[in-house]
Amino acid sequence: MTDDTIPLFAFPAVQGKKITAAFDGGRMSSDGGVMLLSLAERRLGVAERLARCVPDRRDPTRIAHTIADMIRARVFAICCGYEDAEDLDDLRSDPAFKLACGRLPDTGRDLCSQPTLSRLENAPGLKDVIRLTYALVDQWMASYATPPARVTLDIDDSCDVVHGHQQLSLFNAHYDERCFLPIHVYDAETSRPVAVILRPGKTPSGVEVRAHLRRLVRRIRARWPTTRILLRGDGHYARPEAMTWCEDNDVDYVFGLSGTKPLSRKVDDTADAVRTERALADLDVVRGFAETRYRAGSWGAVARIEATRLGLDIRFVVTNLDHGSAEWLYETLYCARGQAENLIKLHKTQLASDRTSCRSACANQVRLVLHTAAFWLMLAVRDAIPKSRDLAKAEFATLRLKLIKIAARVVEMASRVRLAFAAACPNADLFASLPAALMPRGP
């Protein structure tokens, strides 16, 4: 039935026909693809895993929204581009969101509101936040059917600019901003997030790096005692304390290393040869590689020496690996860590994990955990796409545009609920194949 009280608005006429419009299309959602996220969450169980880490101190007789339900609603909203908790005030009655969270679109209770979510983010104490962070590591390990023989973990930090004086925020002269520098850890083979840790906006010290690595490796080896672990990172992590700990605990590493004059002098012969070769052949670029020792022979270092028309550029990495050529160690093994920066970009800019605006550091860590859960769901949807399709390697913003932001009419009937998607959807065939691919695996 048409509601005559809804005001009409007009568009320019087309071929002499007047165009009028109104928001009277019925129970429709602009985020019909949230149902794919719902299937991904059921398969991964990430909401229940995180909910178990947060004690529910509320009166059981007055609970309308379980912690798992609140986490689902918040994570689904982040995936759909609604990164602020206040967005749930508008989405809580959206029929597709309600259906994705396990509630009937018309007769079911509305989802939680912004104040409820804000209380959730601020409720966990320090011990609860630590459990939530470890739950991310457990989620990553649970994604493997059997313990792998070897894993490569990329570790890096990223500037998270703040606009206030939140706990742990500091002024960083390099970025010329007051910020956090959270640490991100990713599985290089699968692009899956392993851990995200909020920390002050300053370069980590050797003692801090060692502490983070010790806790991470201890958690992994509790379930995977025989798995070889290789850590890759930039110069922030090439600290004597961290490298000594890795060698004492049988952990492999490849870290970037800041060049020094004494270190550069050790590769002078190779540098002269590279410079001479470029000059004699009048080439634009000539590269060479050399191996040397760092800190009185304590650690093995590899130098990449590049001569161009603009001069000489020398880069170093330090490693405890005893196999592979200098060229392979630098160009194939170490440079591959650049993919971690792309993953951080997905996490920070396309899932808006830099919305760490809470006053409390614990609350901001909870937000990082929720945004990482959203990363898991988007990655699960992308992994379910056949490799022959272009979207199989798409960024999250493209997946959101092509598969999540799809209009759907939601009709609740006596015995079933029907979703009617737009007939002109460009990716209708792909969308229709994904529910079967995302169905939870059997026991």
C-alpha positions in Angstrom: 0.0 0.0 0.0 1.3 3.4 -0.9 1.8 5.8 2.0 0.5 9.2 0.7 2.2 11.0 3.6 5.7 10.3 2.3 6.8 13.4 0.3 7.7 13.0 -3.3 10.7 14.5 -5.0 11.5 14.9 -8.7 14.2 14.3 -11.3 14.5 15.8 -14.7 12.1 14.4 -17.2 13.3 11.8 -19.7 11.8 11.7 -23.2 8.9 13.8 -22.1 8.0 11.6 -19.1 8.0 13.1 -15.6 10.1 11.3 -13.0 9.0 11.3 -9.4 10.5 9.4 -6.4 9.9 8.7 -2.8 11.4 6.5 -0.1 8.4 4.1 -0.1 9.9 1.0 -1.5 9.2 -1.0 1.6 11.5 -3.1 3.8 14.7 -2.8 1.8 18.3 -2.6 2.7 21.3 -1.1 0.8 23.6 -3.8 2.4 22.1 -7.0 1.2 25.6 -8.5 1.0 25.8 -8.5 4.8 24.4 -12.0 4.6 27.7 -13.2 3.1 29.4 -11.7 6.1 27.0 -13.6 8.3 28.0 -16.9 6.7 31.7 -16.0 7.0 31.2 -15.3 10.7 29.4 -18.6 11.3 32.2 -20.4 9.6 34.9 -18.7 11.5 33.2 -18.4 14.9 35.1 -15.2 15.6 32.3 -13.4 17.5 31.8 -16.3 19.9 35.5 -16.6 20.4 35.9 -12.9 21.3 32.7 -13.0 23.5 34.2 -15.7 25.6 37.0 -13.4 26.6 34.7 -10.7 28.0 32.9 -11.5 31.3 29.3 -10.4 31.2 28.5 -8.7 34.5 25.0 -7.7 33.7 21.8 -9.1 35.3 21.0 -12.2 33.2 17.2 -11.5 33.5 17.5 -8.1 31.8 19.9 -8.9 29.0 18.4 -8.1 25.5 21.7 -8.3 23.5 24.3 -10.9 24.3 28.0 -9.9 24.0 28.3 -12.1 20.9 25.3 -10.3 19.3 26.8 -6.9 19.9 30.2 -8.0 18.5 28.5 -9.3 15.4 26.5 -6.1 14.8 29.6 -4.0 15.3 31.8 -6.1 13.1 29.2 -6.4 10.3 28.8 -2.6 10.4 32.6 -2.1 10.1 32.7 -4.4 7.1 29.9 -2.5 5.4 31.7 0.9 5.8 30.0 2.1 9.0 33.0 2.4 11.2 31.5 4.4 14.0 29.4 2.9 16.8 26.8 5.7 16.4 26.0 4.3 12.9 24.1 1.5 14.7 21.5 3.9 15.8 20.4 4.0 12.1 21.2 0.4 11.3 19.7 -1.3 14.3 16.3 -1.7 12.5 17.8 -2.5 9.0 16.1 -5.8 7.9 19.3 -7.3 6.4 21.4 -6.5 9.4 18.9 -7.9 11.7 18.7 -11.1 9.6 22.5 -11.4 9.5 22.6 -11.2 13.3 20.0 -14.0 13.7 16.9 -11.9 14.2 13.7 -11.8 12.1 13.5 -8.6 10.0 10.0 -7.5 11.1 9.0 -9.3 14.2 12.5 -9.6 15.8 13.9 -7.2 18.3 16.0 -4.3 16.9 19.8 -4.5 17.3 21.8 -2.8 20.0 22.3 1.0 19.9 25.4 3.2 20.1 25.3 3.6 23.9 25.2 -0.2 24.4 28.2 -0.6 22.0 30.1 2.2 23.8 29.6 0.4 27.1 30.9 -2.8 25.5 34.1 -1.2 24.2 34.8 0.3 27.6 33.8 -2.6 29.8 36.8 -5.0 29.4 39.7 -4.5 31.9 43.3 -5.0 31.2 43.2 -8.8 31.7 40.1 -9.0 29.5 41.9 -7.0 26.7 44.9 -9.3 26.9 42.6 -12.3 26.5 41.0 -10.6 23.5 44.3 -10.0 21.8 45.4 -13.6 22.4 42.1 -14.7 20.9 43.2 -13.2 17.6 46.3 -15.4 17.7 44.1 -18.4 18.5 41.8 -17.5 15.6 44.7 -17.5 13.2 46.0 -20.9 14.5 42.5 -22.4 14.3 42.4 -21.4 10.6 44.9 -24.2 9.9 43.6 -27.8 9.8 46.9 -29.1 10.9 50.0 -27.4 12.3 52.2 -26.1 9.4 55.8 -27.1 9.2 56.9 -23.4 8.9 55.2 -20.0 9.1 56.5 -16.6 8.1 55.2 -13.7 10.2 55.5 -10.1 9.0 55.7 -7.6 11.8 55.4 -3.8 11.3 54.0 -0.7 12.9 51.9 2.0 11.5 51.1 5.6 12.4 47.7 6.0 13.9 47.1 9.8 14.2 45.0 10.9 17.2 43.2 14.1 17.8 43.3 14.5 21.5 45.4 13.3 24.5 44.3 9.7 24.7 46.3 7.3 26.9 49.5 6.1 25.2 49.4 8.9 22.5 52.7 10.7 22.0 54.1 13.3 19.6 56.2 11.6 17.0 58.7 13.9 15.3 59.1 11.7 12.3 55.4 11.8 11.4 55.0 15.3 12.9 51.8 14.1 14.6 50.5 13.0 17.9 49.8 9.4 17.4 49.9 5.7 18.3 52.2 3.2 16.6 50.3 0.0 16.8 52.1 -3.2 15.8 50.5 -5.4 13.2 51.5 -9.1 12.6 50.4 -11.0 9.5 50.8 -14.5 8.1 52.8 -13.9 4.9 51.5 -17.1 3.2 47.8 -16.5 3.7 47.5 -12.7 4.5 45.6 -13.6 7.7 46.0 -11.3 10.7 47.8 -12.8 13.7 47.9 -9.9 16.2 47.3 -6.2 16.4 48.7 -4.4 19.5 48.1 -0.8 20.5 51.3 0.9 21.7 52.7 4.4 22.3 53.6 6.7 19.4 57.3 6.1 19.6 59.8 3.7 18.0 59.8 0.4 20.1 62.9 -0.3 22.1 64.8 -3.5 22.0 63.3 -4.6 25.4 59.7 -3.9 24.2 60.3 -5.8 20.9 61.7 -8.7 22.7 58.7 -8.8 25.1 56.2 -8.7 22.2 58.0 -11.5 20.3 58.3 -13.6 23.4 54.6 -13.5 24.2 53.6 -14.2 20.6 56.0 -17.1 20.1 55.1 -18.6 23.4 51.4 -18.6 22.5 52.1 -20.2 19.1 54.4 -22.9 20.4 51.8 -23.8 23.1 49.8 -25.4 20.2 52.4 -25.8 17.5 55.6 -26.9 19.3 57.4 -28.2 16.2 56.5 -25.3 13.7 59.4 -23.3 12.5 58.8 -19.5 12.9 60.4 -16.9 10.6 60.0 -13.3 11.6 60.4 -10.4 9.1 60.4 -6.8 9.9 62.0 -3.4 9.2 64.8 -1.7 11.1 62.6 -1.0 14.1 62.9 -4.7 15.0 66.6 -5.3 14.4 67.4 -4.8 18.1 70.2 -6.7 19.8 67.8 -7.8 22.6 65.3 -9.2 20.1 67.8 -10.9 17.9 69.6 -12.5 20.8 66.3 -13.8 22.1 65.4 -15.2 18.7 68.7 -17.1 18.5 68.4 -18.4 22.0 64.9 -19.7 21.3 65.4 -21.2 17.9 63.4 -18.5 16.0 64.5 -17.4 12.5 64.5 -13.7 11.6 65.2 -11.3 8.7 65.2 -7.7 9.8 66.1 -4.5 8.0 69.1 -2.8 9.4 70.1 0.9 9.4 73.4 1.5 7.6 76.3 2.9 9.5 79.7 4.1 8.3 81.6 1.1 9.9 79.1 -1.3 8.3 79.3 0.4 4.9 83.1 0.2 5.0 82.9 -3.6 5.3 81.3 -3.8 1.8 83.6 -1.1 0.2 85.1 -3.6 -2.3 81.7 -4.8 -3.6 80.5 -1.2 -3.7 83.5 -0.1 -5.8 83.0 -2.9 -8.2 79.3 -2.1 -8.7 80.1 1.6 -9.1 82.8 0.9 -11.7 80.7 -1.6 -13.6 77.9 0.9 -14.0 80.3 3.7 -15.1 82.2 1.6 -17.6 79.1 0.2 -19.2 77.2 3.5 -18.9 74.2 1.7 -17.5 71.3 3.3 -15.6 71.3 0.8 -12.7 73.7 -1.9 -11.5 73.0 -4.0 -8.5 75.3 -6.1 -6.4 75.1 -8.0 -3.1 77.5 -8.8 -0.4 77.6 -10.7 2.9 79.3 -9.4 6.1 79.1 -9.6 9.8 77.4 -7.1 12.2 78.4 -6.1 15.7 81.8 -7.8 16.0 80.6 -10.9 14.1 77.6 -11.4 16.3 75.0 -11.4 13.5 75.1 -12.1 9.7 74.3 -9.1 7.5 73.5 -8.9 3.8 74.0 -5.7 1.8 72.1 -4.7 -1.4 74.3 -2.2 -3.3 72.7 -0.2 -6.1 74.6 2.2 -8.3 72.6 4.7 -10.4 73.4 7.9 -12.2 72.4 9.7 -9.0 74.9 7.9 -6.9 75.2 4.8 -4.6 72.5 3.4 -2.4 73.3 0.6 0.1 70.7 -1.2 2.1 71.3 -3.9 4.8 69.3 -6.7 6.3 70.4 -8.9 9.3 69.5 -12.5 9.6 70.4 -15.7 11.4 69.5 -17.9 8.4 72.5 -19.9 7.2 71.2 -20.9 3.7 70.5 -18.9 0.5 72.5 -16.4 -1.4 72.8 -12.8 -0.5 70.6 -11.8 -3.5 67.9 -14.4 -2.5 67.9 -13.3 1.1 67.4 -9.6 0.2 65.3 -9.6 -3.0 63.2 -12.7 -2.6 62.9 -13.2 1.1 63.1 -9.8 2.8 61.5 -7.6 0.1 58.4 -9.8 0.2 57.6 -8.3 3.5 56.3 -5.2 1.6 53.0 -7.1 1.2 52.4 -6.5 4.9 52.2 -2.8 4.3 49.4 -3.4 1.8 47.6 -5.5 4.4 48.0 -2.7 7.0 46.5 -0.3 4.4 43.5 -2.6 4.1 43.2 -2.7 7.9 43.7 1.0 8.5 42.2 2.8 5.6 39.5 0.4 4.2 38.3 -0.9 7.5 39.0 2.4 9.3 40.9 0.8 12.2 42.5 4.2 13.0 39.2 5.3 14.7 40.9 4.9 18.0 39.3 7.9 19.6 38.4 6.4 23.1 40.0 8.0 26.1 41.1 4.7 27.5 43.9 2.6 26.0 42.0 -0.6 26.8 38.9 0.6 24.9 41.1 1.5 21.9 42.7 -1.9 21.9 39.1 -3.4 21.9 38.4 -1.4 18.8 41.5 -2.7 17.1 40.4 -6.2 17.9 36.9 -5.6 16.5 38.4 -4.1 13.3 40.7 -7.1 13.0 37.6 -9.4 13.3 36.1 -7.4 10.4 39.4 -8.1 8.5 38.9 -11.8 9.0 35.3 -11.7 7.6 36.3 -9.7 4.5 39.2 -12.0 3.9 37.0 -15.0 4.2 34.6 -13.6 1.6 37.5 -12.9 -0.7 39.0 -16.3 -0.3 35.7 -17.9 -1.2 35.7 -16.3 -4.6 37.0 -18.6 -7.4 40.5 -17.7 -8.4 39.5 -17.2 -12.0 37.4 -14.2 -11.1 38.9 -10.7 -10.9 37.5 -10.1 -7.5 39.5 -12.9 -6.0 42.4 -10.4 -5.6 40.3 -7.3 -5.0 40.8 -4.9 -2.2 38.2 -4.7 0.6 36.8 -1.4 -0.7 36.1 -3.1 -4.1 34.5 -6.1 -2.5 32.3 -3.9 -0.4 31.2 -2.0 -3.5 30.6 -5.1 -5.7 29.3 -7.7 -3.2 28.2 -6.0 0.0 26.5 -2.8 -1.1 23.7 -4.6 -3.0 20.1 -3.5 -2.5 17.7 -6.2 -1.3 14.0 -6.3 -0.4 13.5 -8.3 2.8 10.1 -10.0 3.1 9.2 -11.9 6.3 6.4 -14.4 5.8 4.8 -16.9 8.1 7.2 -19.7 7.5 10.2 -18.2 5.7 12.0 -15.0 4.9 12.7 -14.0 1.3 15.5 -11.8 0.0 14.8 -10.2 -3.4 18.0 -8.7 -4.9 18.2 -6.4 -7.8 17.8 -8.2 -11.1 20.4 -5.9 -12.7 23.2 -6.8 -10.2 26.4 -7.0 -12.3 27.8 -9.8 -10.2 24.7 -11.8 -9.6 26.2 -15.1 -10.7 29.2 -14.7 -8.4 27.0 -13.6 -5.5 24.7 -16.6 -5.9 27.6 -19.0 -5.7 29.2 -17.6 -2.6 26.6 -18.8 0.1 27.5 -22.5 -0.7 31.2 -21.7 -0.6 30.9 -19.9 2.8 28.7 -22.5 4.5 30.2 -23.7 7.8 32.3 -26.9 7.4 31.0 -30.0 9.0 32.6 -31.5 12.1 
